[in-house]
Amino acid sequence: MPFFLYLQGGPGFECALPTSGSSGWIKVAFENGYQVLLLDQRGTGLSSQISSESLSKSFQLDKEKADYLTHFRADSIIKDCEWIRKELTEGRSENEEKRISLLGQSFGGFCIATYMSLFPQSIHKAYITGGVPPLVDTPDEVYRTLYPRVIKKNQLYYKKFPRDVERVKMIVEYLSTNSVTLPNGGHLSPRRFLQLGLSFGGSGGYQTVHNLVQSASDDLERLDSLSYRTLRNIQEAQSWDTNVIYAILHEAIYCQSAPSRWSAERLLSEEPFATEFEWRPDQLKNKDKPIYFTGEMIYPFMFDDYSELRPLKKIAHLLAEKHWGQLYDKKVLNKIEHIESAGVSYFDDMQVARIYNQYVD
């Protein structure tokens, strides 16, 4: 039986185990005679999950930890996949299928593009959902495309929940003048609170953020502080603490022969983004303008505000200056004819820059 490998979104997330094989894409794969492989990519789940504790147990110096983390991008993940394919198909006869078929969601699609670049002859079929990668060299081009989409998502959010304009301002002002500690020891700064906008990129995200905003504003009106319940819910809505690769290697997924140098933070200081995403109450030029949430971006302040990221702060700065190698070979991708492939890009995707993935040249 041929193998069908699923590559999870991320980076840095384990593969969720299905509750059943009788529905969804897994059912279709079974019906078409495939054996399904669900991979915890290296550094996630049961594949030696990366955390500040695991790094400290193995290495003493921050440079050693940073060097180790350079081996957890898509190119390394795909070399694992190719090794698995070879092991599982060893000894098969010439008329048995030795190639592998792939399904990649979000970052999993980025991994498939790398697989097609490195080992095109090993792939039979490849399907990408919401993760056709932008074939760029740095994240700068990506964020120049994505920040305007985040602005649009904010506009739609406040149109849906107009009363949240004042609620968010009240919450941000409170967080600007009070030091708020989350249950796990993290710091709820104004910028961390505004990172809840990441939810705008998923189904039901507007309602999720609204519920948290409503809960926080109700606390402030009744208690003049934020309740444990609200703080816990905000903490659990953000996954940077539990999946640290998601933060520390996020910008690196876009880097080819170039460093990231805190791309999202640098671009946020440029116009029009500096004005659009201004959150400081005393700096708002238009007092009637809503305070905008941010999206799926990584910022240096996170390595102060998130308790599990704090020990990785120096490592993050080292990796931000790393000149990364190539992830894709455009010449190889252009020549591929034997792989049956299909990819879906979401028209208004807040997390993947569709404008750059419609062609390869």
LOTOR-710584 format. One record per residue: residue in one letter; x, y, z of N, C-alpha, C in turn. Coordinates in pm, whole numbers, padded with zeros to 5 digits, always signed. Example, Ala and Ser with C-alpha at 12.3 -4.5 7.8 and 13.67 -1.06 7.14 Angstrom:
A+01319-00569+00780+01230-00450+00780+01320-00330+00780/S+01285-00225+00708+01367-00106+00714+01290+00003+00787/
***
This chain:
M+00084-00119+00000+00000+00000+00000+00088+00125+00000/P+00055+00226-00080+00133+00350-00082+00111+00431+00045/F+00205+00522+00070+00198+00604+00190+00152+00746+00157/F+00074+00803+00250+00024+00940+00239+00066+01012+00366/L+00153+01111+00353+00210+01182+00468+00145+01318+00486/Y+00100+01345+00608+00042+01476+00640+00146+01562+00711/L+00161+01685+00663+00254+01781+00722+00175+01894+00786/Q+00191+01908+00915+00115+01999+00999+00157+02145+00978/G+00065+02236+01005+00097+02378+01003+00185+02417+01121/G+00237+02539+01116+00327+02583+01220+00396+02713+01181/P+00529+02722+01200+00617+02614+01244+00606+02587+01394/G+00643+02465+01432+00655+02434+01573+00536+02368+01637/F+00442+02317+01556+00324+02252+01613+00324+02103+01583/E+00284+02026+01683+00272+01882+01667+00147+01848+01585/C+00141+01726+01538+00028+01681+01457-00081+01627+01550/A-00199+01684+01544-00309+01638+01628-00357+01501+01581/L-00375+01409+01675-00423+01277+01639-00573+01282+01609/P-00618+01216+01503-00761+01217+01470-00839+01131+01569/T-00962+01170+01595-01048+01089+01681-01110+00974+01605/S-01108+00984+01471-01169+00880+01389-01109+00884+01249/G-01109+00770+01184-01065+00763+01045-01182+00750+00949/S-01301+00779+00999-01422+00758+00919-01479+00886+00861/S-01401+00993+00862-01449+01119+00805-01331+01202+00756/G-01361+01308+00681-01259+01400+00637-01160+01340+00539/W-01045+01407+00526-00946+01365+00427-00886+01230+00459/I-00880+01194+00587-00824+01064+00623-00912+00951+00569/K-01043+00969+00578-01135+00869+00522-01111+00854+00372/V-01096+00967+00301-01073+00963+00157-00942+00891+00126/A-00838+00919+00206-00709+00853+00185-00721+00702+00204/F-00792+00661+00309-00812+00517+00332-00889+00454+00216/E-00993+00523+00170-01075+00469+00062-00997+00453-00068/N-00890+00533-00082-00806+00524-00202-00683+00435-00182/G-00685+00359-00074-00582+00258-00055-00452+00305+00004/Y-00452+00419+00073-00329+00472+00132-00313+00430+00279/Q-00189+00418+00319-00154+00416+00460-00122+00561+00499/V-00181+00611+00605-00166+00751+00643-00059+00766+00751/L+00032+00859+00729+00137+00892+00825+00112+01031+00881/L+00104+01043+01012+00085+01172+01078+00215+01204+01153/L+00287+01304+01105+00422+01331+01153+00426+01443+01256/D+00483+01415+01372+00527+01522+01462+00662+01569+01409/Q+00665+01686+01346+00790+01736+01290+00894+01752+01400/R+01020+01742+01363+01127+01749+01463+01111+01872+01552/G+01126+01849+01682+01113+01957+01779+00972+01980+01828/T+00876+01895+01785+00736+01911+01826+00681+01780+01879/G+00577+01789+01961+00506+01671+02008+00598+01567+02068/L+00592+01444+02013+00673+01334+02063+00806+01322+01989/S+00837+01418+01903+00965+01419+01832+01062+01514+01901/S+01096+01480+02026+01191+01559+02107+01153+01706+02107/Q+01037+01735+02167+00983+01871+02165+01082+01972+02223/I+01095+02083+02153+01186+02190+02195+01117+02280+02298/S+01188+02309+02405+01144+02404+02507+01269+02466+02568/S+01250+02568+02649+01366+02628+02715+01433+02526+02806/E+01352+02437+02867+01409+02334+02955+01491+02232+02877/S+01438+02188+02762+01511+02087+02684+01643+02143+02632/L+01643+02270+02594+01767+02331+02545+01870+02345+02656/S+01824+02387+02775+01916+02405+02887+01974+02272+02935/K+01897+02165+02919+01946+02033+02960+02058+01984+02869/S+02056+02026+02743+02153+01976+02645+02270+02070+02621/F+02248+02200+02644+02352+02298+02610+02365+02402+02721/Q+02485+02457+02734+02510+02560+02835+02508+02699+02774/L+02568+02714+02657+02583+02846+02596+02467+02879+02503/D+02429+03006+02500+02321+03050+02411+02358+03026+02265/K+02485+03045+02231+02527+03023+02092+02509+02877+02054/E+02538+02786+02146+02518+02643+02119+02370+02613+02096/K+02285+02674+02175+02141+02654+02160+02093+02710+02026/A+02143+02828+01991+02104+02889+01864+02149+02803+01746/D+02273+02753+01753+02324+02667+01645+02238+02542+01631/Y+02198+02485+01743+02113+02366+01740+01979+02395+01673/L+01922+02511+01703+01791+02546+01648+01794+02576+01499/T+01912+02594+01442+01918+02615+01297+01883+02489+01220/H+01868+02378+01289+01839+02250+01223+01691+02212+01233/F+01604+02311+01247+01462+02280+01263+01374+02353+01162/R+01433+02395+01051+01353+02456+00944+01301+02347+00849/A+01233+02390+00745+01169+02296+00652+01268+02202+00586/D+01389+02251+00554+01485+02163+00487+01523+02044+00575/S+01539+02067+00705+01571+01958+00796+01451+01866+00817/I+01332+01925+00828+01210+01845+00843+01193+01750+00725/I+01218+01801+00606+01200+01720+00485+01304+01610+00474/K+01423+01634+00521+01524+01527+00522+01480+01414+00615/D+01411+01449+00725+01351+01346+00810+01246+01267+00732/C+01161+01339+00660+01054+01274+00584+01111+01179+00479/E+01217+01221+00414+01278+01137+00310+01341+01012+00372/W+01402+01027+00487+01458+00911+00557+01347+00813+00594/I+01234+00866+00644+01120+00781+00679+01067+00707+00555/R+01056+00780+00444+01007+00718+00321+01097+00602+00279/K+01226+00624+00283+01320+00519+00242+01310+00397+00333/E+01299+00421+00463+01290+00310+00558+01162+00229+00536/L+01051+00297+00513+00922+00228+00500+00908+00155+00368/T+00978+00198+00266+00963+00135+00134+01081+00045+00097/E+01176+00032+00188+01291-00054+00159+01246-00197+00134/G+01298-00257+00030+01264-00395-00002+01142-00412-00090/R+01078-00303-00126+00963-00314-00215+01009-00350-00357/S+00927-00427-00425+00961-00468-00562+00942-00352-00658/E+00987-00370-00781+00982-00263-00880+00840-00219-00912/N+00743-00311-00901+00605-00275-00933+00528-00223-00812/E+00596-00206-00699+00532-00148-00582+00571-00001-00572/E+00478+00080-00522+00500+00225-00515+00597+00259-00403/K+00708+00321-00441+00807+00365-00343+00799+00515-00317/R+00731+00585-00406+00715+00729-00385+00610+00755-00277/I+00610+00876-00226+00518+00914-00121+00426+01026-00170/S+00303+01027-00121+00211+01137-00150+00198+01224-00027/L+00172+01352-00048+00182+01451+00059+00058+01539+00067/L+00022+01576+00189-00078+01679+00214-00020+01775+00317/G-00015+01904+00283+00042+02002+00375-00055+02116+00401/Q-00079+02144+00529-00164+02255+00569-00078+02371+00617/S-00101+02491+00562-00028+02611+00604+00123+02588+00593/F+00196+02594+00705+00341+02572+00700+00375+02435+00641/G+00284+02339+00653+00305+02210+00590+00320+02222+00440/G+00251+02319+00381+00267+02346+00238+00405+02401+00206/F+00459+02483+00295+00596+02532+00278+00693+02413+00275/C+00668+02318+00365+00754+02199+00371+00745+02118+00242/I+00625+02108+00184+00609+02034+00059+00689+02099-00053/A+00686+02232-00061+00764+02301-00164+00913+02272-00149/T+00959+02263-00025+01099+02227-00001+01125+02082-00041/Y+01032+01994-00010+01044+01852-00048+01053+01840-00201/M+00970+01915-00271+00970+01911-00418+01101+01966-00474/S+01163+02058-00402+01292+02113-00446+01406+02015-00423/L+01405+01948-00307+01518+01863-00268+01508+01721-00322/F+01387+01665-00321+01369+01524-00358+01248+01506-00449/P+01246+01571-00564+01126+01565-00650+01092+01424-00697/Q+01192+01338-00715+01167+01203-00765+01104+01112-00658/S+01100+01159-00535+01044+01078-00426+00895+01100-00407/I+00837+01195-00480+00699+01236-00457+00609+01188-00570/H+00495+01131-00533+00394+01089-00630+00290+01198-00650/K+00225+01239-00539+00124+01343-00543+00149+01442-00429/A+00110+01567-00450+00130+01669-00347+00013+01765-00347/Y-00047+01783-00229-00162+01871-00214-00135+01971-00102/I-00159+02098-00132-00132+02205-00036-00260+02282-00009/T-00292+02301+00119-00411+02378+00157-00369+02499+00239/G-00395+02617+00186-00369+02740+00259-00224+02763+00293/G-00133+02703+00217+00007+02719+00252+00098+02711+00132/V+00056+02769+00019+00147+02779-00095+00247+02889-00061/P+00374+02856-00045+00468+02953+00011+00502+03066-00085/P+00523+03186-00030+00574+03295-00112+00723+03273-00136/L+00764+03262-00259+00904+03229-00289+00988+03356-00289/V+01008+03410-00170+01082+03534-00152+01208+03504-00072/D+01294+03603-00059+01421+03583+00011+01421+03633+00155/T+01331+03727+00186+01323+03780+00323+01177+03799+00362/P+01148+03808+00492+01011+03831+00536+00960+03972+00504/D+01049+04066+00473+01006+04204+00450+00897+04212+00344/E+00917+04142+00233+00817+04145+00126+00685+04086+00172/V+00694+03985+00256+00573+03919+00306+00494+04013+00395/Y+00559+04078+00490+00487+04162+00585+00435+04291+00522/R+00501+04338+00416+00446+04453+00345+00312+04417+00279/T+00294+04290+00250+00167+04243+00196+00067+04211+00306/L+00114+04153+00416+00024+04105+00520-00027+04215+00613/Y+00055+04315+00643+00008+04421+00734-00119+04489+00681/P-00129+04522+00553-00255+04580+00504-00374+04486+00520/R-00351+04357+00511-00461+04262+00532-00505+04260+00678/V-00407+04274+00769-00441+04281+00911-00521+04407+00939/I-00486+04517+00874-00563+04641+00888-00706+04619+00844/K-00724+04553+00731-00858+04526+00681-00936+04438+00778/K-00871+04339+00836-00937+04252+00934-00981+04332+01056/N-00898+04427+01100-00935+04513+01212-01058+04597+01178/Q-01060+04650+01058-01174+04732+01015-01302+04650+01016/L-01294+04527+00969-01411+04439+00970-01452+04403+01112/Y-01353+04384+01199-01383+04351+01338-01460+04464+01406/Y-01409+04586+01391-01474+04699+01458-01608+04734+01393/K-01624+04700+01268-01755+04717+01204-01855+04620+01264/K-01809+04501+01295-01895+04398+01355-01923+04427+01502/F-01823+04481+01571-01836+04510+01715-01795+04655+01741/P-01874+04753+01702-01834+04895+01713-01810+04940+01857/R-01878+04881+01953-01858+04922+02092-01721+04879+02145/D-01657+04787+02074-01525+04742+02117-01417+04847+02093/V-01447+04950+02013-01349+05058+01992-01311+05119+02126/E-01409+05158+02204-01383+05219+02334-01338+05117+02436/R-01390+04996+02426-01349+04891+02520-01199+04862+02507/V-01153+04846+02384-01011+04816+02362-00924+04932+02410/K-00967+05055+02385-00890+05170+02432-00881+05171+02585/M-00991+05137+02650-00990+05133+02796-00894+05025+02847/I-00896+04909+02784-00808+04799+02825-00661+04836+02802/V-00631+04892+02686-00493+04929+02654-00443+05037+02749/E-00527+05133+02781-00486+05238+02875-00459+05179+03013/Y-00542+05085+03056-00520+05020+03185-00388+04944+03186/L-00362+04868+03080-00239+04790+03072-00116+04880+03059/S-00135+05001+03007-00024+05096+02993+00018+05156+03127/T-00073+05156+03222-00046+05222+03350-00043+05124+03468/N-00060+04995+03439-00057+04893+03543+00027+04773+03496/S+00102+04716+03588+00179+04595+03557+00093+04474+03589/V+00056+04399+03486-00037+04287+03502+00037+04156+03475/T+00032+04066+03572+00098+03937+03560-00004+03828+03531/L+00025+03746+03433-00062+03635+03396-00038+03515+03488/P-00131+03419+03491-00117+03305+03583+00015+03229+03571/N+00073+03221+03451+00199+03147+03436+00323+03235+03453/G+00303+03359+03498+00415+03449+03521+00446+03542+03407/G+00375+03529+03296+00394+03619+03183+00343+03759+03214/H+00384+03854+03132+00345+03994+03149+00244+04033+03042/L+00126+04078+03084+00024+04121+02989+00043+04269+02960/S+00129+04297+02866+00152+04435+02821+00046+04473+02719/P+00034+04600+02685-00061+04639+02579-00033+04567+02447/R+00093+04555+02410+00125+04492+02281+00094+04343+02284/R+00117+04279+02398+00081+04137+02405-00071+04121+02394/F-00146+04205+02461-00292+04198+02450-00336+04214+02304/L-00274+04306+02233-00313+04333+02094-00272+04219+02000/Q-00189+04129+02047-00156+04011+01966-00272+03912+01957/L-00377+03936+02031-00496+03852+02017-00553+03859+01877/G-00514+03961+01801-00560+03973+01662-00517+03857+01575/L-00423+03775+01621-00387+03654+01548-00510+03569+01519/S-00607+03573+01610-00729+03493+01593-00812+03537+01475/F-00792+03659+01426-00869+03707+01310-00845+03619+01187/G-00735+03547+01186-00702+03464+01071-00769+03329+01069/G-00848+03297+01172-00913+03167+01180-01063+03177+01188/S-01128+03065+01172-01273+03060+01180-01321+03099+01319/G-01418+03191+01325-01471+03235+01453-01380+03328+01529/G-01275+03377+01464-01176+03458+01534-01228+03590+01586/Y-01315+03656+01510-01371+03783+01556-01446+03763+01687/Q-01527+03658+01693-01606+03633+01813-01515+03598+01931/T-01409+03522+01905-01316+03486+02010-01253+03610+02074/V-01206+03703+01990-01145+03825+02041-01248+03911+02112/H-01366+03923+02053-01472+04003+02115-01505+03952+02255/N-01514+03821+02270-01547+03764+02401-01442+03802+02504/L-01315+03800+02465-01208+03836+02557-01210+03985+02588/V-01236+04067+02487-01245+04212+02507-01362+04244+02600/Q-01474+04182+02575-01593+04208+02657-01569+04166+02802/S-01505+04051+02821-01477+04002+02955-01381+04096+03028/A-01275+04141+02959-01177+04230+03022-01238+04365+03056/S-01317+04420+02964-01377+04551+02990-01479+04543+03104/D-01551+04433+03111-01647+04415+03221-01574+04408+03355/D-01461+04338+03358-01380+04333+03480-01338+04473+03524/L-01289+04552+03429-01239+04685+03464-01350+04775+03514/E-01468+04762+03456-01580+04845+03499-01630+04805+03637/R-01624+04676+03669-01677+04628+03797-01571+04624+03907/L-01448+04583+03869-01346+04552+03969-01227+04647+03968/D-01215+04727+03863-01096+04811+03843-00969+04728+03828/S-00984+04602+03790-00870+04513+03765-00919+04398+03678/L-00827+04315+03634-00863+04200+03551-00869+04074+03637/S-00976+03998+03622-00996+03879+03703-00903+03766+03660/Y-00885+03669+03750-00805+03551+03717-00863+03480+03595/R-00993+03469+03588-01057+03399+03477-01024+03465+03344/T-01033+03597+03339-01002+03669+03215-00855+03653+03179/L-00768+03666+03278-00624+03653+03252-00590+03513+03202/R-00652+03413+03262-00626+03275+03218-00674+03254+03075/N-00791+03308+03042-00844+03291+02906-00757+03361+02802/I-00705+03479+02836-00615+03549+02744-00486+03468+02726/Q-00432+03419+02835-00309+03339+02829-00329+03216+02741/E-00442+03147+02756-00466+03023+02681-00498+03050+02535/A-00533+03174+02502-00560+03208+02362-00433+03230+02283/Q-00319+03233+02350-00190+03259+02285-00098+03140+02306/S-00046+03083+02197+00026+02957+02204+00178+02972+02196/W+00229+03092+02211+00373+03112+02200+00449+03044+02314/D+00389+03034+02432+00456+02971+02546+00469+02820+02528/T+00368+02757+02473+00367+02611+02464+00439+02557+02342/N+00455+02639+02239+00521+02596+02115+00624+02702+02076/V+00740+02697+02140+00835+02807+02129+00897+02818+01989/I+00904+02708+01914+00956+02717+01777+00871+02812+01694/Y+00742+02816+01723+00650+02905+01652+00697+03050+01659/A+00758+03086+01771+00809+03223+01787+00952+03236+01737/I+01038+03145+01781+01181+03167+01762+01227+03141+01619/L+01152+03061+01542+01190+03034+01403+01085+03080+01304/H+00993+03164+01349+00883+03201+01260+00930+03281+01138/E+01006+03385+01160+01051+03466+01046+01150+03389+00959/A+01218+03293+01017+01318+03216+00941+01256+03132+00831/I+01126+03104+00837+01064+03020+00732+01060+03095+00599/Y+01083+03227+00602+01082+03308+00479+01223+03344+00431/C+01326+03302+00503+01461+03350+00474+01536+03256+00382/Q+01590+03312+00273+01676+03238+00182+01802+03320+00157/S+01914+03271+00209+02043+03340+00196+02036+03482+00251/A+01961+03499+00359+01945+03631+00420+01898+03616+00563/P+01926+03715+00649+01872+03715+00785+01736+03782+00789/S+01663+03762+00898+01532+03827+00913+01544+03963+00981/R+01634+03975+01077+01658+04100+01150+01528+04164+01199/W+01446+04082+01264+01322+04129+01323+01239+04207+01221/S+01208+04141+01113+01139+04204+00999+01008+04271+01038/A+00922+04199+01109+00791+04254+01144+00804+04380+01229/E+00900+04381+01321+00922+04499+01406+00975+04616+01325/R+01068+04590+01236+01125+04698+01154+01018+04762+01066/L+00936+04680+01003+00835+04734+00913+00726+04809+00990/L+00705+04770+01115+00604+04838+01195+00645+04981+01228/S+00773+05011+01214+00820+05148+01238+00811+05234+01113/E+00775+05172+00999+00762+05245+00874+00618+05293+00855/E+00603+05399+00778+00469+05443+00740+00422+05365+00618/P+00290+05337+00610+00183+05385+00696+00159+05300+00820/F+00239+05192+00837+00210+05098+00945+00231+05158+01083/A+00330+05247+01097+00357+05308+01228+00234+05383+01279/T+00167+05454+01189+00047+05528+01228-00073+05435+01245/E-00089+05343+01152-00206+05254+01155-00209+05168+01281/F-00091+05122+01327-00086+05031+01441-00042+05100+01570/E-00045+05232+01573-00011+05305+01695-00111+05268+01805/W-00059+05232+01920-00146+05191+02031-00132+05280+02154/R-00025+05358+02162-00003+05440+02281-00106+05552+02287/P-00185+05559+02393-00293+05659+02401-00247+05802+02378/D-00127+05837+02428-00081+05975+02414-00021+06004+02277/Q-00005+05900+02193+00054+05917+02060-00049+05910+01947/L-00172+05880+01980-00274+05867+01877-00304+06004+01815/K-00279+06016+01686-00303+06143+01617-00452+06167+01596/N-00524+06060+01573-00669+06069+01555-00735+05998+01673/K-00790+06075+01765-00845+06018+01888-00967+05930+01861/D-01027+05944+01744-01144+05863+01711-01106+05731+01645/K-00980+05719+01606-00937+05597+01536-00928+05480+01634/P-00974+05362+01594-00959+05243+01679-00812+05204+01694/I-00781+05135+01801-00649+05076+01818-00651+04940+01750/Y-00559+04919+01658-00560+04796+01580-00481+04684+01648/F-00535+04565+01637-00466+04443+01679-00361+04406+01573/T-00260+04331+01613-00163+04279+01517-00198+04134+01482/G-00124+04077+01387-00156+03943+01337-00050+03841+01372/E-00017+03756+01274+00080+03649+01296+00221+03703+01270/M+00267+03786+01361+00400+03846+01351+00475+03826+01482/I+00606+03825+01472+00692+03805+01588+00766+03935+01618/Y+00771+03972+01748+00835+04096+01788+00932+04070+01904/P+01037+04151+01917+01134+04131+02026+01071+04138+02165/F+00969+04221+02185+00910+04236+02318+00853+04104+02371/M+00819+04013+02279+00760+03886+02320+00854+03806+02409/F+00985+03826+02391+01083+03750+02468+01107+03813+02605/D+01030+03915+02637+01019+03968+02772+00884+03935+02833/D+00780+03937+02752+00643+03925+02804+00595+03782+02822/Y+00645+03689+02742+00601+03550+02752+00699+03472+02840/S+00648+03411+02946+00735+03350+03046+00826+03242+02988/E+00775+03161+02894+00855+03052+02838+00951+03100+02729/L+00932+03222+02682+01023+03276+02581+01138+03355+02643/R+01123+03399+02767+01226+03481+02831+01364+03416+02829/P+01375+03286+02862+01509+03226+02860+01569+03217+02720/L+01488+03241+02618+01533+03229+02479+01563+03364+02415/K+01562+03470+02493+01575+03605+02438+01706+03623+02361/K+01818+03590+02421+01947+03607+02353+01956+03515+02231/I+01899+03397+02242+01899+03303+02129+01820+03361+02013/A+01706+03422+02044+01622+03482+01940+01697+03592+01866/H+01773+03672+01940+01849+03779+01875+01962+03722+01788/L+02024+03614+01832+02127+03549+01750+02067+03495+01621/L+01952+03432+01630+01888+03374+01512+01835+03481+01418/A+01799+03597+01472+01750+03706+01387+01860+03760+01296/E+01986+03740+01333+02099+03785+01252+02159+03673+01168/K+02103+03555+01177+02155+03439+01105+02131+03452+00954/H+02235+03432+00875+02221+03426+00729+02185+03282+00692/W+02058+03262+00662+02006+03129+00638+02038+03081+00497/G+02035+02949+00480+02054+02890+00348+01924+02887+00268/Q+01930+02824+00152+01815+02816+00061+01716+02710+00108/L+01589+02740+00093+01482+02644+00120+01421+02588-00007/Y+01426+02666-00116+01363+02625-00241+01461+02644-00357/D+01446+02558-00455+01521+02572-00580+01419+02600-00690/K+01408+02725-00730+01305+02764-00827+01325+02694-00961/K+01450+02670-01000+01475+02602-01127+01420+02460-01124/V+01439+02391-01012+01386+02256-00998+01234+02259-00999/L+01175+02352-00926+01029+02361-00919+00968+02388-01056/N+01034+02470-01135+00984+02502-01269+00987+02383-01364/K+01077+02290-01340+01094+02177-01432+01009+02056-01395/I+00946+02057-01278+00870+01940-01233+00747+01918-01321/E+00735+01800-01374+00619+01765-01456+00552+01635-01411/H+00625+01551-01338+00574+01418-01306+00490+01413-01180/I+00492+01517-01097+00418+01516-00971+00277+01568-00992/E+00178+01489-00956+00039+01535-00959+00020+01626-00837/S-00005+01753-00860-00010+01847-00748-00125+01945-00763/A-00170+01996-00649-00274+02099-00645-00255+02181-00519/G-00282+02309-00529-00268+02396-00412-00382+02494-00403/V-00425+02522-00281-00533+02616-00257-00480+02731-00172/S-00495+02853-00222-00462+02973-00145-00591+03045-00111/Y-00607+03086+00013-00727+03157+00054-00716+03302+00010/F-00819+03352-00053-00814+03482-00117-00775+03593-00019/D-00831+03591+00100-00808+03699+00196-00724+03651+00314/D-00630+03562+00287-00549+03502+00393-00468+03609+00465/M-00479+03611+00598-00409+03709+00680-00269+03662+00717/Q-00238+03535+00686-00114+03475+00734-00018+03430+00625/V-00066+03414+00502+00021+03373+00391+00006+03473+00278/A+00117+03524+00230+00116+03629+00127+00088+03568-00011/R-00037+03567-00050-00078+03501-00174-00020+03568-00297/I+00003+03698-00292+00048+03772-00410+00181+03717-00463/Y+00262+03656-00377+00393+03609-00419+00396+03460-00453/N+00283+03390-00439+00290+03247-00462+00210+03202-00583/Q+00177+03295-00672+00099+03259-00789+00188+03219-00906/Y+00318+03237-00888+00407+03201-00998+00546+03168-00946/V+00618+03096-01027+00760+03071-01003+00833+03110-01130/D+00942+03185-01117+01017+03219-01238+01167+03207-01213/
***
